[in-house]
Amino acid sequence: MSSPPPIRRRPAASFSPRFTVSLIYLFGFFFVYCLVLIAPALYEVAQTIPPGPEQEEAAKLAAQHAIQPRLAIAIVASVFTTTLGAHFKLLPGLRERR
């Protein structure tokens, strides 16, 4: 009696959502850069206006005026940071598995 042929197992399928993870990093870095760019304006509002509805409205206006001319800087910086992090394999989820 002959033995049955060996069963060939397929390698396990690997799912790597690199594009989705890249978008999450891109939006995360964008959010952080926007916060960094508007933080000085918000700090100034917090120091000069007492807490209350006036401070909240002044903070909204200060944030809008601070980010409008610098929005392109935040976009470029987030794209650049995500690209460099992916290229040098520094960002978890974007490193290639071996």
Biotite code that builds the C-alpha atoms (Angstrom):
import biotite.structure as struc

atoms = struc.array([
    struc.Atom([0.000, 0.000, 0.000], chain_id="A", res_id=1, res_name="MET", atom_name="CA", element="C"),
    struc.Atom([1.363, 3.374, -0.914], chain_id="A", res_id=2, res_name="SER", atom_name="CA", element="C"),
    struc.Atom([1.299, 6.376, 1.348], chain_id="A", res_id=3, res_name="SER", atom_name="CA", element="C"),
    struc.Atom([-0.947, 9.321, 0.409], chain_id="A", res_id=4, res_name="PRO", atom_name="CA", element="C"),
    struc.Atom([0.723, 12.277, -1.275], chain_id="A", res_id=5, res_name="PRO", atom_name="CA", element="C"),
    struc.Atom([1.891, 14.995, 1.113], chain_id="A", res_id=6, res_name="PRO", atom_name="CA", element="C"),
    struc.Atom([-0.567, 17.784, 1.674], chain_id="A", res_id=7, res_name="ILE", atom_name="CA", element="C"),
    struc.Atom([0.703, 21.094, 0.411], chain_id="A", res_id=8, res_name="ARG", atom_name="CA", element="C"),
    struc.Atom([-0.248, 23.957, 2.623], chain_id="A", res_id=9, res_name="ARG", atom_name="CA", element="C"),
    struc.Atom([-0.624, 27.385, 1.207], chain_id="A", res_id=10, res_name="ARG", atom_name="CA", element="C"),
    struc.Atom([1.230, 30.131, 2.947], chain_id="A", res_id=11, res_name="PRO", atom_name="CA", element="C"),
    struc.Atom([-0.965, 32.132, 5.254], chain_id="A", res_id=12, res_name="ALA", atom_name="CA", element="C"),
    struc.Atom([-2.565, 35.096, 3.561], chain_id="A", res_id=13, res_name="ALA", atom_name="CA", element="C"),
    struc.Atom([-1.274, 38.369, 4.863], chain_id="A", res_id=14, res_name="SER", atom_name="CA", element="C"),
    struc.Atom([-3.437, 41.438, 4.982], chain_id="A", res_id=15, res_name="PHE", atom_name="CA", element="C"),
    struc.Atom([-1.565, 44.699, 5.215], chain_id="A", res_id=16, res_name="SER", atom_name="CA", element="C"),
    struc.Atom([-3.748, 47.813, 5.060], chain_id="A", res_id=17, res_name="PRO", atom_name="CA", element="C"),
    struc.Atom([-0.830, 50.127, 4.304], chain_id="A", res_id=18, res_name="ARG", atom_name="CA", element="C"),
    struc.Atom([-2.939, 52.728, 2.509], chain_id="A", res_id=19, res_name="PHE", atom_name="CA", element="C"),
    struc.Atom([-5.473, 53.006, 5.339], chain_id="A", res_id=20, res_name="THR", atom_name="CA", element="C"),
    struc.Atom([-2.744, 53.222, 7.966], chain_id="A", res_id=21, res_name="VAL", atom_name="CA", element="C"),
    struc.Atom([-0.961, 55.855, 5.859], chain_id="A", res_id=22, res_name="SER", atom_name="CA", element="C"),
    struc.Atom([-4.130, 57.956, 5.748], chain_id="A", res_id=23, res_name="LEU", atom_name="CA", element="C"),
    struc.Atom([-4.535, 57.666, 9.512], chain_id="A", res_id=24, res_name="ILE", atom_name="CA", element="C"),
    struc.Atom([-0.944, 58.848, 10.009], chain_id="A", res_id=25, res_name="TYR", atom_name="CA", element="C"),
    struc.Atom([-1.451, 61.656, 7.491], chain_id="A", res_id=26, res_name="LEU", atom_name="CA", element="C"),
    struc.Atom([-4.559, 62.980, 9.249], chain_id="A", res_id=27, res_name="PHE", atom_name="CA", element="C"),
    struc.Atom([-2.975, 62.489, 12.662], chain_id="A", res_id=28, res_name="GLY", atom_name="CA", element="C"),
    struc.Atom([0.121, 64.470, 11.734], chain_id="A", res_id=29, res_name="PHE", atom_name="CA", element="C"),
    struc.Atom([-2.066, 67.127, 10.101], chain_id="A", res_id=30, res_name="PHE", atom_name="CA", element="C"),
    struc.Atom([-4.089, 67.496, 13.300], chain_id="A", res_id=31, res_name="PHE", atom_name="CA", element="C"),
    struc.Atom([-0.932, 67.743, 15.436], chain_id="A", res_id=32, res_name="VAL", atom_name="CA", element="C"),
    struc.Atom([0.660, 70.335, 13.140], chain_id="A", res_id=33, res_name="TYR", atom_name="CA", element="C"),
    struc.Atom([-2.537, 72.416, 13.140], chain_id="A", res_id=34, res_name="CYS", atom_name="CA", element="C"),
    struc.Atom([-2.586, 72.346, 16.934], chain_id="A", res_id=35, res_name="LEU", atom_name="CA", element="C"),
    struc.Atom([1.057, 73.370, 17.087], chain_id="A", res_id=36, res_name="VAL", atom_name="CA", element="C"),
    struc.Atom([0.428, 76.256, 14.685], chain_id="A", res_id=37, res_name="LEU", atom_name="CA", element="C"),
    struc.Atom([-2.582, 77.645, 16.562], chain_id="A", res_id=38, res_name="ILE", atom_name="CA", element="C"),
    struc.Atom([-1.303, 77.021, 20.101], chain_id="A", res_id=39, res_name="ALA", atom_name="CA", element="C"),
    struc.Atom([0.419, 80.430, 20.486], chain_id="A", res_id=40, res_name="PRO", atom_name="CA", element="C"),
    struc.Atom([-2.758, 82.278, 19.475], chain_id="A", res_id=41, res_name="ALA", atom_name="CA", element="C"),
    struc.Atom([-4.871, 80.224, 21.857], chain_id="A", res_id=42, res_name="LEU", atom_name="CA", element="C"),
    struc.Atom([-2.376, 80.782, 24.669], chain_id="A", res_id=43, res_name="TYR", atom_name="CA", element="C"),
    struc.Atom([-2.525, 84.521, 24.101], chain_id="A", res_id=44, res_name="GLU", atom_name="CA", element="C"),
    struc.Atom([-6.331, 84.462, 24.248], chain_id="A", res_id=45, res_name="VAL", atom_name="CA", element="C"),
    struc.Atom([-6.229, 82.415, 27.446], chain_id="A", res_id=46, res_name="ALA", atom_name="CA", element="C"),
    struc.Atom([-3.862, 84.927, 29.052], chain_id="A", res_id=47, res_name="GLN", atom_name="CA", element="C"),
    struc.Atom([-5.706, 88.106, 28.043], chain_id="A", res_id=48, res_name="THR", atom_name="CA", element="C"),
    struc.Atom([-9.427, 87.288, 28.209], chain_id="A", res_id=49, res_name="ILE", atom_name="CA", element="C"),
    struc.Atom([-11.126, 85.955, 31.351], chain_id="A", res_id=50, res_name="PRO", atom_name="CA", element="C"),
    struc.Atom([-12.969, 82.612, 31.089], chain_id="A", res_id=51, res_name="PRO", atom_name="CA", element="C"),
    struc.Atom([-16.461, 82.733, 29.728], chain_id="A", res_id=52, res_name="GLY", atom_name="CA", element="C"),
    struc.Atom([-18.374, 82.938, 26.469], chain_id="A", res_id=53, res_name="PRO", atom_name="CA", element="C"),
    struc.Atom([-16.247, 85.869, 25.289], chain_id="A", res_id=54, res_name="GLU", atom_name="CA", element="C"),
    struc.Atom([-13.085, 83.825, 25.685], chain_id="A", res_id=55, res_name="GLN", atom_name="CA", element="C"),
    struc.Atom([-14.615, 80.932, 23.749], chain_id="A", res_id=56, res_name="GLU", atom_name="CA", element="C"),
    struc.Atom([-15.613, 83.193, 20.848], chain_id="A", res_id=57, res_name="GLU", atom_name="CA", element="C"),
    struc.Atom([-12.231, 84.932, 20.871], chain_id="A", res_id=58, res_name="ALA", atom_name="CA", element="C"),
    struc.Atom([-10.482, 81.544, 20.855], chain_id="A", res_id=59, res_name="ALA", atom_name="CA", element="C"),
    struc.Atom([-12.497, 80.419, 17.820], chain_id="A", res_id=60, res_name="LYS", atom_name="CA", element="C"),
    struc.Atom([-11.641, 83.585, 15.928], chain_id="A", res_id=61, res_name="LEU", atom_name="CA", element="C"),
    struc.Atom([-7.989, 83.457, 16.945], chain_id="A", res_id=62, res_name="ALA", atom_name="CA", element="C"),
    struc.Atom([-7.703, 79.830, 15.849], chain_id="A", res_id=63, res_name="ALA", atom_name="CA", element="C"),
    struc.Atom([-9.296, 80.594, 12.467], chain_id="A", res_id=64, res_name="GLN", atom_name="CA", element="C"),
    struc.Atom([-7.059, 83.602, 11.867], chain_id="A", res_id=65, res_name="HIS", atom_name="CA", element="C"),
    struc.Atom([-3.962, 81.683, 12.974], chain_id="A", res_id=66, res_name="ALA", atom_name="CA", element="C"),
    struc.Atom([-4.522, 78.599, 10.805], chain_id="A", res_id=67, res_name="ILE", atom_name="CA", element="C"),
    struc.Atom([-5.841, 80.157, 7.570], chain_id="A", res_id=68, res_name="GLN", atom_name="CA", element="C"),
    struc.Atom([-2.510, 81.450, 6.254], chain_id="A", res_id=69, res_name="PRO", atom_name="CA", element="C"),
    struc.Atom([-0.633, 78.406, 7.578], chain_id="A", res_id=70, res_name="ARG", atom_name="CA", element="C"),
    struc.Atom([-2.909, 75.605, 6.406], chain_id="A", res_id=71, res_name="LEU", atom_name="CA", element="C"),
    struc.Atom([-0.633, 74.777, 3.467], chain_id="A", res_id=72, res_name="ALA", atom_name="CA", element="C"),
    struc.Atom([2.309, 74.491, 5.868], chain_id="A", res_id=73, res_name="ILE", atom_name="CA", element="C"),
    struc.Atom([0.405, 71.936, 7.958], chain_id="A", res_id=74, res_name="ALA", atom_name="CA", element="C"),
    struc.Atom([-0.572, 69.933, 4.865], chain_id="A", res_id=75, res_name="ILE", atom_name="CA", element="C"),
    struc.Atom([2.941, 69.872, 3.409], chain_id="A", res_id=76, res_name="VAL", atom_name="CA", element="C"),
    struc.Atom([4.502, 69.060, 6.777], chain_id="A", res_id=77, res_name="ALA", atom_name="CA", element="C"),
    struc.Atom([2.103, 66.163, 7.398], chain_id="A", res_id=78, res_name="SER", atom_name="CA", element="C"),
    struc.Atom([2.668, 64.695, 3.920], chain_id="A", res_id=79, res_name="VAL", atom_name="CA", element="C"),
    struc.Atom([6.430, 65.099, 4.332], chain_id="A", res_id=80, res_name="PHE", atom_name="CA", element="C"),
    struc.Atom([6.447, 63.509, 7.798], chain_id="A", res_id=81, res_name="THR", atom_name="CA", element="C"),
    struc.Atom([4.308, 60.564, 6.709], chain_id="A", res_id=82, res_name="THR", atom_name="CA", element="C"),
    struc.Atom([6.434, 59.999, 3.605], chain_id="A", res_id=83, res_name="THR", atom_name="CA", element="C"),
    struc.Atom([9.704, 60.099, 5.529], chain_id="A", res_id=84, res_name="LEU", atom_name="CA", element="C"),
    struc.Atom([8.335, 57.869, 8.279], chain_id="A", res_id=85, res_name="GLY", atom_name="CA", element="C"),
    struc.Atom([7.178, 55.288, 5.738], chain_id="A", res_id=86, res_name="ALA", atom_name="CA", element="C"),
    struc.Atom([10.389, 55.477, 3.717], chain_id="A", res_id=87, res_name="HIS", atom_name="CA", element="C"),
    struc.Atom([12.658, 54.946, 6.710], chain_id="A", res_id=88, res_name="PHE", atom_name="CA", element="C"),
    struc.Atom([10.239, 52.380, 8.224], chain_id="A", res_id=89, res_name="LYS", atom_name="CA", element="C"),
    struc.Atom([9.765, 54.374, 11.427], chain_id="A", res_id=90, res_name="LEU", atom_name="CA", element="C"),
    struc.Atom([5.961, 54.246, 11.563], chain_id="A", res_id=91, res_name="LEU", atom_name="CA", element="C"),
    struc.Atom([4.351, 51.101, 12.992], chain_id="A", res_id=92, res_name="PRO", atom_name="CA", element="C"),
    struc.Atom([1.969, 49.495, 10.537], chain_id="A", res_id=93, res_name="GLY", atom_name="CA", element="C"),
    struc.Atom([3.954, 50.710, 7.541], chain_id="A", res_id=94, res_name="LEU", atom_name="CA", element="C"),
    struc.Atom([6.960, 48.483, 8.112], chain_id="A", res_id=95, res_name="ARG", atom_name="CA", element="C"),
    struc.Atom([7.182, 45.533, 5.769], chain_id="A", res_id=96, res_name="GLU", atom_name="CA", element="C"),
    struc.Atom([6.974, 42.127, 7.359], chain_id="A", res_id=97, res_name="ARG", atom_name="CA", element="C"),
    struc.Atom([9.556, 39.526, 6.572], chain_id="A", res_id=98, res_name="ARG", atom_name="CA", element="C"),
])
